[in-house]
Amino acid sequence: MKLAGPVFQWRPDNRFRLLIDGPTFFPRMIEAIRRAERRIDIELYLVEDGYCVDRMIEVLCQAAARGVEIRCLLDGFGCLNLSQANRRRLSEVGVALRVYNPLSLRLRFRNLHRDHRKILLIDDCIGFVGGAGVTDDFWNPEKGGAFWHEAMVEMKGPVLDDWQLLFDGQWHSCIERRIWQLPLPRKIPDVPDIPWGASGHGRVAYAAARQHRDVVRSLVRAMAQARERIWLTTPYFLPGGKLRRAMFRAARRGVDVRLVLTGRNTDHPPVRYAGQRFYPGLLRAGVRIYEYQPHFSHLKMAMVDGWVSVGSCNFDHWNLRWNLEANLEAVDPTLAGQAHECFCNDFAQSELIDLDDWRERSWFTRLNQALWGTVDRVVMRFFNG
């Protein structure tokens, strides 16, 4: 039996700020790097040459020149479009660069294991976690308002110690192509109880492929305890059975269950079609489904009453089978208020899906849903053996 990593506990006395969209969070992240004095740790999935990478590399090189220790952990697939010239720029100033699971023909299906986390930690005093990659899709002022909709959370306080532990574990393991593991009893510890009504409480929730799914276990349990609302937004909606059942039960007992999903502006149309096969059952159960219209919504966030989870996890069965994921969970009135405002803004910019209208959808849409839904089921049955 494979061993799982630790289950992190709740930490009090933290401060959080929800930052929406690249033009908001990238300048704050870059300013934090400019102020770094001792150490910068970065773990990223998607990194591509362009304006955004140039600005990030520029401030990292400046930090390295003044003696800051910098470690960058990048995913082997996600950084394919980061040029060798930019990698050399980092290496030449002393940035330690490691790549998780570089692609190789001999690895076959193990190539599917990816590090999907997005973490920036600076000097043990400030951190950022969310769903953004360092690409022009998220931030390029020269492109005006054409950016993917996303969120990062700025964090200060004791919870940073656990984020540092998560990063350090994967940093030291990635050379051997391993997922970070620590010896534990055969029974994985329970997810810690949510401190409902608290303030400034946060914890690290993560997934490590099939070995550890703390992030989704925690979401399902929060849903089971919901009294007022369950609001969830994700760009790739392929939920597992436990998550769907939790939504059904909550909606049927009167909880306000709403989903904000991607509309026509998506980078993976087949995934959108495959996920739409779940719409009828959810709608009949009373779940309200919104499709975001302005541009591609890449945002991954859940809000259950006063509990908020933000990070890299899409809560779909593909991510949870293959990926390393990490979310911040928080019980904090300030962050909950910011999340509530974000959701309300997104509801206002989304199309509400009506069951009657859905039954009148075009034959082309029906064909794509049947095709890609079948592909999804067949592939998952293959990998589940």
FENCORVEN-V383290 format. One line per field, one symbol per residue. phi: phi as a letter, one per 20 degrees, with the letter a starting at -180 (. if undefined). psi: psi as a letter, one per 20 degrees, with the letter a starting at -180 (. if undefined). burial: + if it has 9 or more other ideal C-beta (glycine too) atoms within 8 Angstrom, else -. Layout:
BEGIN
phi->???
psi->???
burial->???
END
This chain:
BEGIN
phi->.feeefdfefdemdccbeddmgfeefgfffffffefdcbccccbeeccgqgffgfffgfffffffenffccdddffefdgeeffffffgfffdnfedcdelgfbffelfffffceefcccccllcbbcbrceeebffebbgfemeebffbccdecbpgfffffffffgffgfeffeldegccfbgfefgfffgfegnebmebbedbcclefbcgfegfffffffefddbcdccbecdcfffffffffgffffenffdcdddfefebecggfffffffeggfffffofedddfdgbfedfcbcccleecccreeeldffgfeddecbcedbcbgffffffgffffffgfdcefedfffffeffffffffffffffggfffffffem
psi->pqqraqoqrpprkrpqppppqgighghhghhhghiqhgqppppqfopqqagggghghghghgghhjjpppppoqqhghjhjoqhghhhgghhjjpopqppmqqphiiciihipqojqopppokjiqrpqbjqrnrihhonhijcjnqqprqqppqpahhhhhhgggggghghhhhjkqppqqprrhppqqpqqpmpiapjpqqpprqmcihplhhhgggghghhiqhgqopppqhonmqrgggghhgggghijjqnpqporqbhnqimhhggghhiiiggggghijpppppphgapojpoqqoodjppppbipikrhggihhqprpqppqophghhhhggggghhhghjrpppphghhijrrhgggghggghggggggghhghi.
burial->--+++-++-++--+-+++++++-+++-+++-+++-+--++++++++++-++++++++-++++++---+-++++++++++--+---++-+++-+-+-+++++-----+---+-+++++++++++--+++++++++++-+++------+++++++++++-+++++++++-+++-++----+++--+-------+-+-+-+-++++++++++-++-+++++++++++++--++++++++++++--++-++++++---+-+++++++-++---++++++++++++++-+-++++++---++++++++++-++++++++++++++++++++++++++-+++-+++-++--++--+--+-+--+------++-++++++-++---+-----
END
